[in-house]
Amino acid sequence: MISATKLKSVDFYRKIPRDLTEASLSGAGLSIIAALSIMFLFGMELNSYLSVSTSTSIIVDRSSDGEFLRIDFNLSFPALSCEFASVDVSDILGTNRLNITKTVRKFSIDPNLKPTGFEFHAGPLPTVNNHGDEVEEEHNEGSISLNSDNFDKYTHQHPILVVNFFAPWCSWSNRLKPSWERASRIMRQRYDPEMDGRILLGKVDCTEEFDLCRRHHIQGYPSIRIFRKGTDIKDNHGHHDHESYYGDRDSESLIAAMEALVRSLPTKSRTLELEDKSDHTVNAVKRPAPLTSGCRIEGFVRVKRVPGNLIISAHSGAHSFDASLMNVSHFISHFAFGKKLTHRMMSELKRLAPHLGRNYDRLTGQSYITDHDHANANVTIEHYLQIVKTELVSTRYSQEVFEEYEYTAHSSLVHSVNVPIAKFHFEPSPMQVLVTEVPKSFSHFITNVCAIIGGVFTVAGILDSILHNAVRLIKKVELGKQF
């Protein structure tokens, strides 16, 4: 066995007997300063060890979701009816998708952007057939011509008034006219306005009665509205919206629909009708109508990862539109690209890259409203969006990859001779930003801590030795002068 004496010979830290050491005030001061310095430097090193360190690089886009990009949006159009609002997608590869409905929802809204009804579901596209009705002569028209002077009178005079709002220049209105007039004549024969009068069919020329059509929020021609007791507003559990006819436009379908409306009324003699007419007109209370016929459009679409357009416009396969009357002013509640970020993903994003995420939903809260006057007619609102993808690789979640899309946005108003639209032109970047978390070495942290302790201790010892020797030298000089 190795003796204790031999073992002591390898001691690096040989002790000096306490009787041979001497304490001093200068040494005590330096010891306190050294201890504080060690604590401060240790705290700095610990903070550096616990802080996040990342490396950033620019690489070619290596998206994991293939060649498609998701666009989430929530847009409110105060002056665009849900009846005609269409979400379309196109790109430079020739893709064109019109009126996307599978992943898009629409709600009628009021001027304060609050819903006025339940989710809007468009009916089937009307079938426009003439069935030989085009041979009918003009003087045999059966519908009543309505204008601003007599409109309220007729709407209150009959339990049901069905009105065709049309424009003479509209091809769809002209195709509907023969069927509408034939149906009107037949309904007048069956329900004589003088003897029965439970239903009457009328028409309004919107090129002559511009204010009347605008008051009823007519945006497409022809529009067939159903007025009951003086109003076309239907009350659905506190929500209000216009009551319209969306069925086929041949005379047989129109007559069948009118008969169904009459069947919903109680049978009443014309005598009693005439007796009640004055009271009915006086006491009729209109349900509150929306001041505008707006629409909120929300949902998502998947597009190819190439430059393209998301377009919101008025579209119909059986209506015409007056471009000068269309207004696509809108408010953006949400517009973002890529997968929706969860709370955990947002927290990790802020931890790894606090400067990112500011442009994740850059258009949120932005409004693009134009006053609809002559100077602002036919105004298309365009947004040009440049998209950059960022990938974050986190070591906290075993090298899990988080994806986030940011974009810049530039908007402009463009006058056009066509029907105004709201266009979001997007252009994905072929490059992406890669942010990788760099893990910290614990051994490196321990090494630095030891270096701090040993370094401070050594420097303090050197300073104490210099100070102690200087004091001794001064004392010797003073003693030499005394002798």
C-alpha positions as CSV (number, residue, x, y, z in Angstrom):
1,M,0.0,0.0,0.0
2,I,1.0,3.6,-0.6
3,S,1.9,5.3,2.6
4,A,0.1,8.5,3.7
5,T,3.4,10.4,3.5
6,K,4.0,9.5,-0.2
7,L,0.3,10.3,-1.0
8,K,0.8,13.8,0.6
9,S,3.7,14.4,-1.7
10,V,1.4,14.8,-4.7
11,D,-0.7,17.5,-3.0
12,F,-1.0,20.5,-5.3
13,Y,-2.6,22.6,-2.6
14,R,-0.2,22.6,0.2
15,K,-1.4,24.4,3.3
16,I,0.3,27.2,5.1
17,P,-0.1,27.0,8.9
18,R,-2.6,29.6,10.1
19,D,0.0,31.0,12.5
20,L,2.1,32.0,9.5
21,T,-0.7,33.9,7.7
22,E,-1.7,37.5,8.3
23,A,-5.1,39.1,7.5
24,S,-5.3,42.7,6.3
25,L,-7.9,45.3,5.5
26,S,-6.8,45.6,1.9
27,G,-7.1,41.9,1.5
28,A,-10.5,41.9,3.0
29,G,-11.6,44.6,0.6
30,L,-10.2,42.8,-2.4
31,S,-11.9,39.6,-1.3
32,I,-15.3,41.3,-1.1
33,I,-14.8,42.8,-4.6
34,A,-13.6,39.5,-6.0
35,A,-16.7,37.7,-4.5
36,L,-19.1,40.3,-6.0
37,S,-17.2,40.1,-9.4
38,I,-17.5,36.3,-9.4
39,M,-21.3,36.5,-8.7
40,F,-21.8,39.1,-11.4
41,L,-19.8,37.2,-14.0
42,F,-21.5,33.9,-13.1
43,G,-24.9,35.6,-13.6
44,M,-23.9,36.9,-17.0
45,E,-22.6,33.5,-18.0
46,L,-25.8,31.7,-16.8
47,N,-28.0,34.2,-18.7
48,S,-25.9,33.6,-21.8
49,Y,-26.3,29.9,-21.4
50,L,-30.1,30.1,-20.9
51,S,-30.7,32.5,-23.8
52,V,-31.7,31.3,-27.2
53,S,-29.1,31.3,-29.9
54,T,-30.1,30.9,-33.5
55,S,-28.5,30.8,-36.9
56,T,-30.2,32.3,-40.0
57,S,-29.7,31.4,-43.6
58,I,-31.4,31.9,-46.9
59,I,-32.2,28.7,-48.9
60,V,-34.3,27.6,-51.8
61,D,-37.9,27.0,-50.7
62,R,-38.3,23.4,-49.6
63,S,-42.0,23.5,-48.6
64,S,-43.3,20.3,-47.0
65,D,-46.9,20.9,-48.1
66,G,-46.1,20.3,-51.8
67,E,-47.0,22.7,-54.5
68,F,-50.0,24.2,-52.9
69,L,-50.4,27.3,-50.6
70,R,-53.4,27.9,-48.3
71,I,-54.9,31.4,-48.1
72,D,-57.2,32.2,-45.1
73,F,-59.4,35.3,-45.2
74,N,-62.2,37.2,-43.5
75,L,-63.4,40.1,-45.6
76,S,-66.4,42.4,-45.2
77,F,-68.0,44.2,-48.2
78,P,-70.6,46.7,-47.0
79,A,-72.0,47.4,-50.5
80,L,-71.7,44.0,-52.2
81,S,-74.7,41.6,-52.0
82,C,-74.0,37.9,-50.9
83,E,-76.4,37.0,-53.7
84,F,-73.8,37.9,-56.3
85,A,-70.5,37.9,-54.3
86,S,-68.1,35.4,-55.9
87,V,-64.6,34.2,-54.8
88,D,-62.4,33.4,-57.8
89,V,-58.9,32.2,-58.2
90,S,-56.5,32.4,-61.1
91,D,-52.7,32.0,-61.7
92,I,-50.1,32.4,-64.4
93,L,-50.3,28.7,-65.2
94,G,-53.8,29.1,-66.6
95,T,-55.8,27.9,-63.6
96,N,-59.2,29.6,-63.3
97,R,-61.7,28.6,-60.6
98,L,-64.9,30.7,-60.4
99,N,-67.3,31.1,-57.5
100,I,-65.6,28.8,-55.0
101,T,-68.2,27.8,-52.4
102,K,-66.9,24.5,-50.8
103,T,-64.5,26.2,-48.4
104,V,-66.1,29.7,-48.3
105,R,-69.0,31.0,-46.2
106,K,-71.0,34.2,-46.8
107,F,-73.1,36.2,-44.3
108,S,-75.3,39.3,-45.0
109,I,-74.1,42.3,-43.0
110,D,-75.3,45.8,-42.0
111,P,-73.3,49.1,-42.3
112,N,-71.7,48.3,-38.9
113,L,-70.4,45.0,-40.4
114,K,-72.7,43.0,-38.1
115,P,-74.5,39.9,-39.5
116,T,-78.2,40.6,-40.4
117,G,-79.0,37.0,-41.2
118,F,-77.8,33.4,-41.1
119,E,-75.2,32.0,-43.5
120,F,-76.2,32.8,-47.0
121,H,-76.8,29.8,-49.3
122,A,-77.2,30.6,-53.0
123,G,-80.0,28.7,-54.8
124,P,-79.6,26.8,-58.0
125,L,-78.9,28.9,-61.1
126,P,-82.2,30.0,-62.7
127,T,-83.2,28.3,-66.0
128,V,-83.9,31.0,-68.5
129,N,-86.3,29.6,-71.1
130,N,-88.8,31.6,-73.3
131,H,-91.0,28.7,-74.4
132,G,-92.3,30.7,-77.3
133,D,-93.4,33.5,-75.1
134,E,-91.3,36.0,-77.2
135,V,-94.2,36.2,-79.7
136,E,-96.4,38.0,-77.2
137,E,-97.2,41.5,-78.2
138,E,-96.1,44.5,-76.2
139,H,-99.7,45.8,-75.6
140,N,-100.6,42.6,-73.9
141,E,-98.3,43.2,-70.9
142,G,-99.7,41.9,-67.7
143,S,-97.4,43.4,-65.1
144,I,-98.0,46.8,-63.5
145,S,-95.3,49.5,-64.2
146,L,-94.1,50.8,-60.9
147,N,-92.3,54.1,-60.1
148,S,-91.4,56.2,-57.1
149,D,-94.9,57.7,-57.0
150,N,-97.0,54.6,-56.9
151,F,-94.6,52.0,-55.5
152,D,-95.6,52.3,-51.8
153,K,-99.3,52.4,-52.8
154,Y,-99.2,49.1,-54.5
155,T,-97.0,47.4,-52.0
156,H,-99.5,48.2,-49.2
157,Q,-102.6,47.6,-51.3
158,H,-101.9,43.9,-52.0
159,P,-100.9,41.2,-49.5
160,I,-98.2,40.0,-52.0
161,L,-96.5,42.1,-54.6
162,V,-93.8,40.5,-56.7
163,V,-91.6,43.0,-58.5
164,N,-89.2,42.5,-61.4
165,F,-86.4,45.1,-61.2
166,F,-84.9,45.2,-64.7
167,A,-82.8,47.2,-67.1
168,P,-83.7,47.4,-70.8
169,W,-80.1,47.0,-71.9
170,C,-79.7,43.7,-70.0
171,S,-80.0,40.6,-72.2
172,W,-81.1,38.5,-69.2
173,S,-83.9,41.0,-68.5
174,N,-85.0,40.9,-72.1
175,R,-85.1,37.1,-72.0
176,L,-87.2,37.1,-68.9
177,K,-89.7,39.7,-70.2
178,P,-92.0,37.4,-72.2
179,S,-92.2,34.8,-69.5
180,W,-92.8,37.4,-66.9
181,E,-95.6,39.2,-68.8
182,R,-97.3,35.9,-69.6
183,A,-97.2,34.8,-65.9
184,S,-98.5,38.3,-64.9
185,R,-101.5,38.0,-67.2
186,I,-102.4,34.5,-66.0
187,M,-102.1,35.6,-62.3
188,R,-104.3,38.7,-63.0
189,Q,-106.9,36.4,-64.5
190,R,-106.9,34.0,-61.6
191,Y,-106.6,36.7,-58.9
192,D,-108.4,39.8,-60.3
193,P,-107.0,42.9,-58.6
194,E,-110.5,44.3,-58.3
195,M,-112.2,41.2,-56.9
196,D,-109.4,39.3,-55.2
197,G,-106.1,41.1,-55.3
198,R,-104.2,38.8,-53.0
199,I,-101.2,38.9,-55.4
200,L,-100.0,41.3,-58.1
201,L,-96.9,41.2,-60.4
202,G,-95.1,44.5,-61.2
203,K,-92.0,45.7,-62.8
204,V,-89.5,48.6,-62.3
205,D,-87.2,50.0,-65.0
206,C,-84.0,50.8,-63.0
207,T,-82.6,53.0,-65.7
208,E,-85.6,55.4,-65.2
209,E,-86.2,54.7,-61.4
210,F,-82.6,54.8,-60.3
211,D,-83.2,56.1,-56.7
212,L,-86.0,53.5,-56.2
213,C,-83.8,50.6,-57.2
214,R,-80.9,51.9,-55.1
215,R,-83.2,52.2,-52.1
216,H,-83.9,48.5,-52.5
217,H,-80.3,47.6,-53.0
218,I,-80.7,46.2,-56.5
219,Q,-77.3,45.2,-57.9
220,G,-78.0,42.7,-60.6
221,Y,-80.6,42.6,-63.4
222,P,-83.1,41.1,-63.3
223,S,-83.8,40.9,-59.6
224,I,-87.2,39.5,-58.5
225,R,-88.3,40.7,-55.0
226,I,-91.3,39.6,-53.0
227,F,-93.1,42.3,-51.0
228,R,-95.4,41.4,-48.1
229,K,-97.4,44.1,-46.4
230,G,-95.3,46.8,-47.8
231,T,-91.8,45.4,-47.4
232,D,-89.5,42.8,-48.9
233,I,-87.7,42.3,-45.6
234,K,-88.1,38.9,-44.0
235,D,-87.7,38.5,-40.3
236,N,-85.8,35.4,-39.4
237,H,-85.3,35.2,-35.6
238,G,-84.4,38.9,-35.4
239,H,-82.3,38.8,-38.5
240,H,-83.4,40.8,-41.5
241,D,-82.8,40.3,-45.2
242,H,-84.4,40.7,-48.6
243,E,-86.9,38.1,-49.8
244,S,-86.1,37.2,-53.4
245,Y,-87.1,34.7,-56.0
246,Y,-84.3,32.4,-57.3
247,G,-86.3,29.8,-59.2
248,D,-86.4,29.1,-62.9
249,R,-87.6,31.9,-65.1
250,D,-89.9,30.2,-67.5
251,S,-93.6,31.1,-67.2
252,E,-94.7,27.7,-65.8
253,S,-92.1,27.9,-63.0
254,L,-93.0,31.5,-62.3
255,I,-96.8,30.7,-62.1
256,A,-96.1,27.7,-59.8
257,A,-94.1,29.9,-57.5
258,M,-96.7,32.6,-57.4
259,E,-99.4,30.1,-56.6
260,A,-97.3,28.8,-53.7
261,L,-97.1,32.3,-52.4
262,V,-100.9,32.7,-52.6
263,R,-101.5,29.4,-50.8
264,S,-99.6,30.8,-47.8
265,L,-102.3,33.4,-47.4
266,P,-105.6,32.9,-45.7
267,T,-108.6,32.9,-48.1
268,K,-110.4,36.2,-47.8
269,S,-113.2,37.8,-49.8
270,R,-112.5,41.0,-51.7
271,T,-115.2,42.8,-49.7
272,L,-113.4,42.2,-46.4
273,E,-110.1,43.1,-48.2
274,L,-111.5,46.5,-49.3
275,E,-112.9,47.1,-45.8
276,D,-109.5,46.5,-44.2
277,K,-107.5,48.2,-46.9
278,S,-107.5,51.7,-45.3
279,D,-106.6,50.3,-41.8
280,H,-104.0,48.0,-43.3
281,T,-102.3,50.9,-45.1
282,V,-102.3,53.1,-42.1
283,N,-101.3,50.5,-39.5
284,A,-98.7,48.7,-41.6
285,V,-95.5,48.6,-39.8
286,K,-92.4,48.1,-41.8
287,R,-89.8,45.8,-40.5
288,P,-86.3,47.4,-40.2
289,A,-84.5,47.0,-43.5
290,P,-80.7,47.0,-43.7
291,L,-79.4,50.3,-44.9
292,T,-77.1,48.5,-47.2
293,S,-76.9,45.0,-48.6
294,G,-73.4,43.9,-47.7
295,C,-71.6,40.6,-47.3
296,R,-69.0,39.1,-45.1
297,I,-66.9,36.4,-46.8
298,E,-64.7,34.1,-44.8
299,G,-63.0,30.8,-45.4
300,F,-59.9,29.6,-47.2
301,V,-58.7,28.5,-50.6
302,R,-55.7,26.4,-51.7
303,V,-53.7,27.8,-54.6
304,K,-50.6,26.7,-56.5
305,R,-47.4,28.1,-55.3
306,V,-47.0,30.4,-58.2
307,P,-48.0,34.1,-58.8
308,G,-51.8,34.4,-59.0
309,N,-54.9,36.3,-58.0
310,L,-57.7,35.9,-55.4
311,I,-60.6,38.0,-56.7
312,I,-63.8,39.0,-55.1
313,S,-66.4,40.3,-57.5
314,A,-70.1,40.3,-58.5
315,H,-70.7,37.3,-60.7
316,S,-73.8,35.5,-62.0
317,G,-74.6,33.3,-64.9
318,A,-78.1,34.8,-65.2
319,H,-77.7,38.5,-64.3
320,S,-76.2,41.7,-65.7
321,F,-74.5,44.4,-63.7
322,D,-74.1,48.1,-64.0
323,A,-70.4,48.7,-63.4
324,S,-71.0,52.4,-62.4
325,L,-73.2,51.2,-59.5
326,M,-70.9,48.5,-58.1
327,N,-68.8,49.3,-55.0
328,V,-66.2,46.8,-53.7
329,S,-65.1,48.8,-50.7
330,H,-64.1,46.3,-48.0
331,F,-62.7,45.8,-44.5
332,I,-60.1,43.1,-43.8
333,S,-60.5,41.2,-40.6
334,H,-58.0,38.5,-41.5
335,F,-55.8,37.6,-44.5
336,A,-52.9,35.2,-44.0
337,F,-51.0,32.5,-45.9
338,G,-50.1,28.9,-44.8
339,K,-51.3,26.8,-42.0
340,K,-53.0,28.6,-39.1
341,L,-50.6,29.1,-36.3
342,T,-51.5,27.4,-33.0
343,H,-50.9,29.0,-29.6
344,R,-47.9,26.8,-29.1
345,M,-46.5,27.6,-32.5
346,M,-46.9,31.4,-31.8
347,S,-45.1,31.0,-28.5
348,E,-42.2,29.1,-30.1
349,L,-42.0,31.7,-32.8
350,K,-41.7,34.5,-30.3
351,R,-39.1,32.5,-28.4
352,L,-36.8,31.7,-31.4
353,A,-37.4,34.9,-33.4
354,P,-39.1,37.7,-31.6
355,H,-38.7,40.0,-34.7
356,L,-40.7,37.6,-36.8
357,G,-44.5,37.4,-36.9
358,R,-45.1,41.2,-37.3
359,N,-46.1,40.7,-41.0
360,Y,-47.9,37.4,-40.5
361,D,-51.3,39.1,-41.0
362,R,-50.2,42.5,-42.3
363,L,-53.6,43.5,-43.7
364,T,-55.6,42.8,-40.5
365,G,-57.7,45.8,-39.5
366,Q,-57.2,47.6,-42.8
367,S,-60.2,49.2,-44.5
368,Y,-60.4,50.3,-48.1
369,I,-63.6,52.3,-48.4
370,T,-64.6,54.6,-51.3
371,D,-67.5,57.0,-51.4
372,H,-69.8,55.9,-54.2
373,D,-70.0,59.1,-56.3
374,H,-69.3,59.9,-59.9
375,A,-65.5,60.4,-59.2
376,N,-65.3,57.0,-57.5
377,A,-67.4,55.0,-59.9
378,N,-65.9,51.9,-61.6
379,V,-63.1,51.6,-58.9
380,T,-61.2,48.3,-58.6
381,I,-59.1,47.9,-55.4
382,E,-55.9,45.9,-55.9
383,H,-53.5,44.5,-53.3
384,Y,-50.1,43.4,-54.4
385,L,-48.6,40.8,-51.9
386,Q,-45.1,39.5,-51.8
387,I,-44.8,36.3,-49.7
388,V,-41.7,35.0,-47.9
389,K,-41.7,31.7,-46.0
390,T,-39.8,31.2,-42.8
391,E,-38.9,27.8,-41.2
392,L,-37.9,27.6,-37.6
393,V,-36.1,24.4,-36.3
394,S,-36.6,24.0,-32.6
395,T,-34.4,21.8,-30.4
396,R,-36.9,22.1,-27.5
397,Y,-39.4,19.8,-29.5
398,S,-36.8,17.4,-30.9
399,Q,-35.9,19.3,-34.1
400,E,-39.6,20.0,-34.9
401,V,-40.0,22.4,-37.8
402,F,-42.4,25.4,-37.6
403,E,-43.6,27.2,-40.7
404,E,-44.7,30.8,-40.9
405,Y,-45.4,33.0,-43.9
406,E,-44.9,36.8,-43.9
407,Y,-45.8,39.2,-46.7
408,T,-45.6,42.8,-47.7
409,A,-48.7,44.6,-49.0
410,H,-49.1,47.5,-51.4
411,S,-52.6,48.6,-52.3
412,S,-54.1,51.0,-54.9
413,L,-57.3,52.1,-56.4
414,V,-57.7,51.6,-60.2
415,H,-60.4,53.0,-62.4
416,S,-61.8,50.5,-64.9
417,V,-64.5,50.3,-67.5
418,N,-65.3,46.7,-66.4
419,V,-67.3,45.7,-63.3
420,P,-65.2,46.7,-60.3
421,I,-63.4,43.9,-58.3
422,A,-61.3,43.5,-55.2
423,K,-58.1,41.8,-56.3
424,F,-55.4,40.2,-54.1
425,H,-52.3,39.5,-56.3
426,F,-49.9,37.2,-54.5
427,E,-46.4,36.3,-55.5
428,P,-44.5,33.7,-53.5
429,S,-40.7,34.0,-53.2
430,P,-38.7,31.0,-54.5
431,M,-36.4,31.5,-51.5
432,Q,-37.1,31.0,-47.8
433,V,-35.6,32.0,-44.5
434,L,-34.3,29.1,-42.3
435,V,-33.9,29.9,-38.6
436,T,-32.2,27.1,-36.6
437,E,-31.8,27.0,-32.9
438,V,-28.2,26.4,-31.8
439,P,-28.0,24.3,-28.7
440,K,-25.6,25.4,-25.9
441,S,-23.0,23.0,-24.5
442,F,-23.2,22.4,-20.7
443,S,-19.5,21.5,-20.6
444,H,-18.7,24.8,-22.1
445,F,-20.8,26.5,-19.5
446,I,-19.0,24.7,-16.7
447,T,-15.6,25.5,-18.2
448,N,-16.5,29.2,-18.4
449,V,-17.7,29.2,-14.8
450,C,-14.4,27.6,-13.6
451,A,-12.5,30.1,-15.7
452,I,-14.4,33.0,-14.0
453,I,-13.8,31.8,-10.5
454,G,-10.1,30.9,-11.1
455,G,-9.4,34.1,-13.1
456,V,-11.0,36.4,-10.6
457,F,-9.3,34.7,-7.7
458,T,-5.9,34.9,-9.4
459,V,-6.3,38.5,-10.4
460,A,-7.4,39.4,-6.9
461,G,-4.4,37.6,-5.5
462,I,-2.0,39.5,-7.8
463,L,-3.6,42.8,-6.9
464,D,-3.5,41.9,-3.2
465,S,0.2,41.0,-3.5
466,I,1.1,44.2,-5.3
467,L,-0.8,46.3,-2.8
468,H,0.7,44.4,0.2
469,N,4.3,44.8,-1.1
470,A,3.7,48.5,-1.9
471,V,2.5,49.1,1.6
472,R,5.6,47.3,3.0
473,L,7.9,49.3,0.8
474,I,6.3,52.6,1.9
475,K,6.7,51.6,5.5
476,K,10.4,50.7,5.0
477,V,11.0,54.1,3.3
478,E,9.4,55.9,6.2
479,L,11.5,53.9,8.8
480,G,14.7,54.7,6.8
481,K,14.0,58.4,7.0
482,Q,13.5,58.2,10.8
483,F,17.0,56.8,11.3
